[in-house]
Amino acid sequence: MTDDQDLQLDSLSYTPLTMKHMAEKGTTFANHFVTTALCCPSRVSLLTGRQAHNTNVTDVNPPWGGYPKFIEQGFNENYLPVWLQQAGYDTYYTGKLMNAHSLEYYNRPHAAGFNGSDFVLDLYTYDYLNATYQRNHNHPVSYL
């Protein structure tokens, strides 16, 4: 899963390995539609297979959205990466998981279902000169 790809800005030209290992082998989506065109509700729908009115994740920030709401709804043990691992796949995540996956909440609890992870945490998600990453279950590290 990738996010914020832009046809006009030719975003895919900056992801040659994604293109090589996915698109060139036939995994493309010419038309992809979402029932809720809002970041967190849409992401949770993709990860759970449920529409936003069934996940109750209806906003991008708490109390109605974000990582705390995802956890509160009980999805951490029952979503796509967990199912993939149960089927024998290795899973890895890099980047922003969802809003409010932050210094305060990254380990309350840790996101389940990943053999490895490099999460960029809020409040530093879009601060490219001071990104704060949290690898696997290690403490977050800020890169100035």
Long-range contacts (C-beta under 8 A, 24 or more apart in sequence): 1-46, 3-43, 3-95, 3-96, 39-98, 39-99, 40-65, 40-66, 40-69, 40-70, 40-98, 40-99, 41-65, 43-98, 44-70, 44-75, 44-98, 46-80, 47-75, 47-79, 47-80, 47-81, 48-75, 48-78, 48-79, 48-80, 49-80, 60-99, 61-99, 61-100, 62-100, 65-98, 65-99, 65-100, 66-98, 66-99, 66-100, 66-101, 67-97, 67-98, 67-99, 67-100, 67-101, 67-102, 67-105, 67-111, 68-100, 68-105, 68-108, 70-98, 71-105, 71-108, 71-109, 76-109, 76-111, 76-112, 77-112, 79-113, 80-113, 81-111, 81-112, 81-113, 81-114, 82-112, 82-113, 83-113, 84-113, 85-113, 85-115, 90-115, 91-115, 92-116, 92-117, 93-117, 93-118, 93-119, 94-118, 94-119, 95-119, 95-120, 96-120, 96-122, 96-125, 103-132, 103-140, 106-134, 106-140, 107-137, 110-137
